């Protein structure tokens, strides 16, 4: 258990950053920003135009992070700057999130630009946060510590999202004029939450020392190392095979996350049904991610991920048949049982097989591939829906990603201990 770890203060402080930044992922990205962008900042625009604007904003943010992540990781490794860079990016995200709360009605371009900045801050900080796992967790506790982070993230994000949803439903109880003001206050609360719960990481977490260099030297050595890694990554066969498997199955996981609401709406479920399902995922995900971490410690992270992917196969088939809200809730509960576990064990398995002195750089690649997630799945779902005329059939196409990713994952040598092969 976590209490047997010698540096448990560092571990808990590290994990609480997941509690901190998951508020942005849940309240802003998954919850209020898409709705508010449509109904408040894009007032009077056609639905297709609003969708296009939001899609462009997300694509721009993803593209910037895509290019930035490996470079950021390589530079951070060279100068032992992971924590410093994490806090810089987090502060950018926090300030931009608060800024969203002050943007007036109809200013969609302004809101989109600030959202892009906030997302870059959030994603850039995550590259360094993931990489700090190898600095705070003993090798035999990577699964448990990674699971703790995800579990606290689900709980923290779910608690704040519940409060914000309640504020939007009952604004006068909080002295607010209407739901619109409640949403704007929610952006400020998210920024405050993110900032406050980032402090333990700043105070308690210590990364491994590196040779002291000025920033210019560190930057160019980091770029040189990144180029070398691109050339040599094929030598790390377990890493390369894992990344291919991860790219496939995490695309399936993220497709379900991003398309579940649209799928539910296509089946005729109400917004209240969809919000309830989202909250169920958050609160079920809290204990489940922690349990999956302990399970990974007992049976191995690769076996745990395979088990989670098998459950995802079952979920996908079940989703084809659902017709009632209670069934949608049931799917949400089962997703909550495995979603955080698959994410947590993927992070800890990867931390096991990468070179420890280049953790941030290699996690840059990890997050680099993560930015491609939910690209194949949504396109595949859209094509199948058009070809068959059935939204239900389209959900079954995701099975390809889970099955292919799982089969490739079976080939990963999780005991390679970072050897070049």
Secondary structure per residue as TSV (DSSP state, phi and psi in degrees):
chain	resnum	aa	ss	phi	psi
A	1	X	-	360.0	169.8
A	2	X	G	-65.3	-27.5
A	3	X	G	-73.7	-13.0
A	4	X	G	-87.7	-3.2
A	5	X	-	-82.0	133.4
A	6	X	T	-63.1	-43.8
A	7	X	T	-99.6	51.4
A	8	X	H	-64.0	-25.5
A	9	X	H	-63.7	-43.1
A	10	X	H	-64.0	-41.6
A	11	X	H	-61.4	-49.0
A	12	X	H	-65.9	-39.5
A	13	X	H	-62.6	-42.4
A	14	X	H	-62.2	-47.2
A	15	X	H	-64.0	-31.0
A	16	X	H	-69.8	-16.0
A	17	X	H	-67.5	-31.2
A	18	X	H	-64.5	-41.7
A	19	X	H	-57.4	-40.5
A	20	X	H	-69.1	-55.1
A	21	X	H	-83.1	-16.0
A	22	X	H	-66.0	-19.3
A	23	X	H	-60.9	-39.4
A	24	X	I	-67.0	-45.1
A	25	X	I	-61.3	-40.0
A	26	X	I	-84.6	-52.6
A	27	X	I	-73.0	-42.8
A	28	X	I	-90.8	-61.9
A	29	X	I	-66.1	-52.9
A	30	X	I	-85.8	-26.6
A	31	X	I	-99.6	-86.6
A	32	X	I	-88.1	-30.5
A	33	X	H	-60.7	-49.0
A	34	X	H	-59.0	-39.9
A	35	X	H	-68.1	-46.5
A	36	X	H	-68.1	-36.7
A	37	X	I	-60.8	-39.0
A	38	X	I	-73.6	-47.8
A	39	X	I	-93.3	-18.8
A	40	X	I	-118.5	-52.9
A	41	X	I	-81.2	-23.7
A	42	X	T	-111.6	36.6
A	43	X	T	-54.0	130.2
A	44	X	T	87.5	-8.7
A	45	X	-	-83.6	152.4
A	46	X	-	-66.2	150.0
A	47	X	H	-58.7	-39.2
A	48	X	H	-66.1	-37.0
A	49	X	H	-67.3	-40.8
A	50	X	H	-63.7	-43.2
A	51	X	H	-60.5	-41.2
A	52	X	H	-63.4	-45.1
A	53	X	H	-61.5	-45.3
A	54	X	H	-66.6	-38.9
A	55	X	H	-63.3	-41.3
A	56	X	H	-63.8	-42.9
A	57	X	H	-60.1	-45.7
A	58	X	H	-64.9	-39.7
A	59	X	H	-66.1	-41.9
A	60	X	H	-62.6	-46.4
A	61	X	H	-61.0	-44.4
A	62	X	H	-64.2	-40.4
A	63	X	H	-64.2	-42.4
A	64	X	H	-63.6	-45.3
A	65	X	H	-66.2	-37.4
A	66	X	H	-56.3	-44.8
A	67	X	H	-75.4	-35.3
A	68	X	H	-78.5	-35.4
A	69	X	H	-57.2	-52.2
A	70	X	H	-64.1	-37.7
A	71	X	H	-64.9	-46.2
A	72	X	H	-58.8	-44.7
A	73	X	H	-64.2	-42.5
A	74	X	H	-63.6	-43.8
A	75	X	H	-66.8	-42.0
A	76	X	H	-62.3	-38.8
A	77	X	H	-63.7	-41.8
A	78	X	H	-64.2	-34.1
A	79	X	H	-112.3	12.8
A	80	X	T	50.3	51.3
A	81	X	-	-111.8	17.8
A	82	X	H	-59.0	-49.0
A	83	X	H	-67.2	-40.3
A	84	X	H	-62.3	-47.5
A	85	X	H	-66.5	-36.6
A	86	X	H	-57.4	-48.0
A	87	X	H	-66.5	-34.3
A	88	X	H	-64.2	-49.1
A	89	X	H	-65.9	-39.2
A	90	X	H	-60.9	-41.2
A	91	X	H	-64.6	-38.1
A	92	X	H	-59.8	-47.0
A	93	X	H	-63.8	-41.4
A	94	X	H	-63.1	-48.5
A	95	X	H	-64.1	-40.1
A	96	X	H	-67.1	-36.8
A	97	X	H	-63.6	-44.4
A	98	X	H	-62.6	-37.0
A	99	X	H	-60.5	-36.7
A	100	X	H	-56.5	-36.0
A	101	X	T	-66.9	-15.8
A	102	X	T	-104.3	4.4
A	103	X	-	-84.9	130.6
A	104	X	-	-77.1	168.1
A	105	X	T	-62.6	139.1
A	106	X	T	86.0	-7.0
A	107	X	-	-90.7	62.3
A	108	X	H	-64.5	-38.8
A	109	X	H	-66.5	-43.8
A	110	X	H	-58.3	-48.0
A	111	X	H	-62.8	-40.5
A	112	X	H	-64.2	-41.4
A	113	X	H	-64.6	-44.8
A	114	X	H	-66.4	-37.6
A	115	X	H	-62.5	-41.5
A	116	X	H	-60.1	-45.0
A	117	X	H	-61.5	-44.6
A	118	X	H	-62.6	-40.9
A	119	X	H	-67.6	-37.6
A	120	X	H	-62.9	-43.6
A	121	X	H	-61.7	-45.0
A	122	X	H	-61.8	-49.8
A	123	X	H	-70.9	-40.3
A	124	X	H	-62.2	-42.1
A	125	X	H	-64.6	-34.7
A	126	X	H	-65.0	-32.9
A	127	X	H	-57.4	-46.4
A	128	X	H	-75.9	-34.8
A	129	X	H	-61.7	-48.1
A	130	X	H	-59.0	-41.9
A	131	X	H	-66.6	-29.2
A	132	X	T	-68.9	-12.0
A	133	X	H	-54.5	-41.0
A	134	X	H	-73.6	-15.6
A	135	X	H	-85.5	-27.3
A	136	X	H	-105.3	-22.5
A	137	X	S	-108.6	132.1
A	138	X	-	-61.7	154.9
A	139	X	G	-55.7	-38.5
A	140	X	G	-83.6	0.8
A	141	X	G	-121.6	13.3
A	142	X	H	-59.0	-41.9
A	143	X	H	-65.5	-46.2
A	144	X	H	-64.0	-44.7
A	145	X	H	-68.1	-42.6
A	146	X	H	-61.9	-42.1
A	147	X	H	-63.2	-38.1
A	148	X	H	-60.1	-43.0
A	149	X	H	-59.7	-50.4
A	150	X	H	-63.8	-38.6
A	151	X	H	-65.0	-43.0
A	152	X	H	-65.5	-34.0
A	153	X	H	-62.6	-44.8
A	154	X	H	-62.7	-43.5
A	155	X	H	-67.7	-48.4
A	156	X	H	-62.3	-48.5
A	157	X	H	-61.9	-39.7
A	158	X	H	-67.1	-40.7
A	159	X	H	-63.7	-47.7
A	160	X	H	-67.8	-39.7
A	161	X	H	-62.7	-38.3
A	162	X	H	-61.2	-45.1
A	163	X	H	-61.2	-44.7
A	164	X	H	-67.3	-38.9
A	165	X	H	-63.0	-43.6
A	166	X	H	-63.1	-40.1
A	167	X	H	-61.4	-39.8
A	168	X	H	-71.2	-27.7
A	169	X	H	-82.1	-33.5
A	170	X	S	-128.4	61.7
A	171	X	G	-61.4	-35.4
A	172	X	G	-66.7	-24.9
A	173	X	G	-64.6	-22.5
A	174	X	G	-107.6	12.8
A	175	X	T	73.9	23.4
A	176	X	-	-104.8	151.6
A	177	X	S	-70.9	-43.5
A	178	X	S	-160.8	-178.1
A	179	X	H	-64.2	-33.1
A	180	X	H	-61.2	-44.9
A	181	X	H	-66.9	-35.2
A	182	X	H	-62.7	-40.0
A	183	X	H	-66.0	-41.4
A	184	X	H	-64.7	-39.3
A	185	X	H	-64.2	-34.1
A	186	X	H	-60.9	-36.3
A	187	X	H	-64.8	-41.9
A	188	X	H	-64.1	-42.9
A	189	X	H	-62.1	-38.9
A	190	X	H	-62.7	-43.3
A	191	X	H	-62.7	-43.0
A	192	X	H	-64.6	-43.5
A	193	X	H	-59.7	-49.3
A	194	X	H	-57.8	-46.3
A	195	X	H	-66.6	-47.1
A	196	X	H	-63.0	-42.8
A	197	X	T	-88.2	3.3
A	198	X	T	-84.9	-17.9
A	199	X	H	-61.4	-40.6
A	200	X	H	-57.0	-39.5
A	201	X	H	-62.4	-42.8
A	202	X	H	-63.0	-39.4
A	203	X	H	-81.4	-35.5
A	204	X	H	-108.5	-28.9
A	205	X	-	-84.4	133.5
A	206	X	-	-126.5	129.1
A	207	X	-	-95.6	165.8
A	208	X	-	-65.6	143.5
A	209	X	-	-71.6	150.8
A	210	X	-	-132.2	165.5
A	211	X	-	-58.4	132.9
A	212	X	-	-70.2	127.5
A	213	X	-	-142.6	158.6
A	214	X	-	-76.0	166.2
A	215	X	H	-63.7	-40.1
A	216	X	H	-60.2	-46.6
A	217	X	H	-62.9	-42.9
A	218	X	H	-60.7	-42.9
A	219	X	H	-62.7	-49.4
A	220	X	H	-70.7	-32.8
A	221	X	H	-67.7	-35.3
A	222	X	H	-64.9	-42.0
A	223	X	H	-65.0	-42.7
A	224	X	H	-59.5	-43.2
A	225	X	H	-65.6	-37.4
A	226	X	H	-63.2	-44.3
A	227	X	H	-60.9	-42.8
A	228	X	H	-63.9	-39.0
A	229	X	H	-66.1	-40.9
A	230	X	H	-57.3	-37.9
A	231	X	H	-73.3	-34.3
A	232	X	H	-105.4	-2.9
A	233	X	G	-62.0	-26.1
A	234	X	G	-65.9	-18.3
A	235	X	G	-72.2	-25.4
A	236	X	-	-92.0	75.1
A	237	X	H	-57.2	-44.0
A	238	X	H	-58.8	-38.9
A	239	X	H	-64.7	-46.2
A	240	X	H	-63.7	-45.9
A	241	X	H	-64.5	-42.7
A	242	X	H	-59.2	-45.5
A	243	X	H	-61.8	-37.0
A	244	X	H	-65.2	-46.7
A	245	X	H	-61.8	-45.6
A	246	X	H	-59.7	-44.6
A	247	X	H	-56.3	-40.3
A	248	X	H	-73.3	-54.4
A	249	X	H	-74.7	-30.4
A	250	X	H	-72.7	-24.5
A	251	X	H	-62.5	-41.2
A	252	X	H	-64.5	-44.0
A	253	X	H	-60.2	-48.6
A	254	X	H	-70.6	-29.8
A	255	X	H	-63.4	-43.3
A	256	X	H	-63.2	-41.4
A	257	X	H	-59.5	-46.4
A	258	X	H	-84.8	-23.8
A	259	X	H	-103.9	-6.7
A	260	X	H	-61.1	-42.0
A	261	X	H	-65.0	-45.6
A	262	X	H	-61.5	-40.7
A	263	X	H	-63.2	-44.0
A	264	X	H	-63.4	-40.2
A	265	X	H	-65.2	-38.5
A	266	X	H	-63.8	-28.3
A	267	X	T	-86.6	-1.7
A	268	X	T	93.3	13.4
A	269	X	-	-77.5	151.8
A	270	X	-	-82.4	161.0
A	271	X	H	-56.0	-34.9
A	272	X	H	-63.9	-39.7
A	273	X	H	-60.3	-41.4
A	274	X	H	-71.4	-40.7
A	275	X	H	-64.3	-41.8
A	276	X	H	-59.6	-42.3
A	277	X	H	-64.0	-41.2
A	278	X	H	-62.6	-41.4
A	279	X	H	-66.2	-36.9
A	280	X	H	-60.8	-43.1
A	281	X	H	-59.3	-43.1
A	282	X	H	-62.5	-48.7
A	283	X	H	-79.9	-30.7
A	284	X	H	-71.2	-34.9
A	285	X	H	-64.5	-25.5
A	286	X	H	-60.4	-60.3
A	287	X	H	-72.7	-30.0
A	288	X	H	-66.6	-40.4
A	289	X	H	-63.5	-38.5
A	290	X	H	-67.0	-43.2
A	291	X	H	-63.2	-40.9
A	292	X	H	-62.5	-36.5
A	293	X	H	-61.4	-44.2
A	294	X	H	-66.3	-37.8
A	295	X	H	-63.4	-41.5
A	296	X	H	-62.1	-33.7
A	297	X	H	-67.1	-31.3
A	298	X	H	-85.6	-46.3
A	299	X	H	-108.4	-5.1
A	300	X	-	98.0	139.7
A	301	X	H	-63.9	-35.1
A	302	X	H	-64.0	-44.3
A	303	X	H	-63.1	-39.6
A	304	X	H	-62.7	-42.1
A	305	X	H	-64.3	-44.3
A	306	X	H	-58.7	-42.1
A	307	X	H	-62.0	-42.8
A	308	X	H	-63.2	-39.5
A	309	X	H	-67.3	-34.6
A	310	X	H	-62.5	-39.8
A	311	X	H	-64.9	-40.1
A	312	X	H	-60.9	-36.7
A	313	X	H	-60.0	-45.7
A	314	X	H	-63.1	-41.2
A	315	X	H	-59.6	-45.0
A	316	X	H	-62.6	-42.8
A	317	X	H	-65.6	-42.1
A	318	X	H	-60.5	-42.5
A	319	X	H	-59.0	-28.4
A	320	X	H	-62.3	-33.3
A	321	X	H	-96.1	-12.5
A	322	X	-	-66.1	147.8
A	323	X	-	-143.2	-12.4
A	324	X	S	-117.8	151.2
A	325	X	H	-55.7	-37.9
A	326	X	H	-63.4	-30.8
A	327	X	H	-70.4	-37.1
A	328	X	H	-63.5	-39.4
A	329	X	H	-64.1	-39.3
A	330	X	H	-62.0	-43.0
A	331	X	H	-60.8	-41.6
A	332	X	H	-61.3	-42.0
A	333	X	H	-62.4	-45.2
A	334	X	H	-67.9	-38.1
A	335	X	H	-58.8	-44.7
A	336	X	H	-59.9	-31.8
A	337	X	H	-66.4	-31.0
A	338	X	H	-117.9	-19.7
A	339	X	H	-59.7	-54.7
A	340	X	H	-65.0	-33.9
A	341	X	H	-64.5	-45.4
A	342	X	H	-62.5	-41.7
A	343	X	H	-65.3	-45.7
A	344	X	H	-66.1	-45.9
A	345	X	H	-70.0	-29.6
A	346	X	H	-62.9	-43.4
A	347	X	H	-65.0	-42.7
A	348	X	H	-73.5	-36.0
A	349	X	H	-63.6	-43.3
A	350	X	H	-62.6	-41.7
A	351	X	H	-61.5	-28.5
A	352	X	H	-70.6	-36.2
A	353	X	H	-101.7	-5.1
A	354	X	S	-91.7	159.3
A	355	X	-	-63.0	125.1
A	356	X	G	-66.4	-29.0
A	357	X	G	-82.7	0.1
A	358	X	G	-127.7	34.9
A	359	X	H	-61.1	-47.1
A	360	X	H	-64.3	-40.0
A	361	X	H	-62.0	-47.6
A	362	X	H	-70.0	-32.5
A	363	X	H	-71.7	-22.3
A	364	X	H	-61.1	-43.2
A	365	X	H	-64.5	-40.0
A	366	X	H	-59.0	-48.8
A	367	X	H	-72.5	-29.4
A	368	X	H	-57.0	-48.6
A	369	X	H	-68.8	-33.7
A	370	X	H	-60.0	-28.7
A	371	X	T	-73.1	-18.4
A	372	X	T	-84.2	-9.5
A	373	X	T	-64.5	150.7
A	374	X	T	61.1	33.8
A	375	X	S	-104.6	-51.8
A	376	X	H	-67.7	-47.3
A	377	X	H	-57.2	-54.4
A	378	X	H	-60.7	-39.5
A	379	X	H	-63.6	-42.9
A	380	X	H	-63.2	-43.8
A	381	X	H	-61.2	-43.7
A	382	X	H	-63.2	-44.0
A	383	X	H	-64.5	-43.9
A	384	X	H	-66.1	-38.6
A	385	X	H	-61.7	-42.7
A	386	X	H	-68.9	-42.9
A	387	X	H	-66.8	-34.9
A	388	X	H	-103.8	-16.8
A	389	X	S	73.0	18.9
A	390	X	-	-135.1	120.8
A	391	X	H	-66.0	-35.1
A	392	X	H	-62.5	-44.3
A	393	X	H	-64.3	-34.2
A	394	X	H	-61.0	-33.8
A	395	X	H	-65.7	-28.0
A	396	X	H	-69.2	-20.5
A	397	X	T	-63.7	-23.9
A	398	X	T	-67.7	-20.5
A	399	X	H	-54.5	-33.9
A	400	X	H	-58.0	-41.2
A	401	X	H	-68.9	-44.2
A	402	X	H	-66.3	-43.8
A	403	X	H	-69.9	-45.7
A	404	X	H	-64.2	-44.0
A	405	X	H	-62.6	-40.9
A	406	X	H	-65.4	-41.2
A	407	X	H	-65.1	-40.2
A	408	X	H	-69.7	-37.5
A	409	X	H	-60.0	-32.8
A	410	X	T	-59.1	-23.2
A	411	X	T	-86.6	-5.1
A	412	X	-	-75.4	128.3
A	413	X	-	-86.3	94.3
A	414	X	T	-72.6	-8.5
A	415	X	T	-101.6	16.5
A	416	X	-	-67.7	-23.6
A	417	X	T	57.0	39.9
A	418	X	T	67.4	21.7
A	419	X	-	-73.7	145.0
A	420	X	-	-79.2	129.1
A	421	X	-	-115.3	360.0
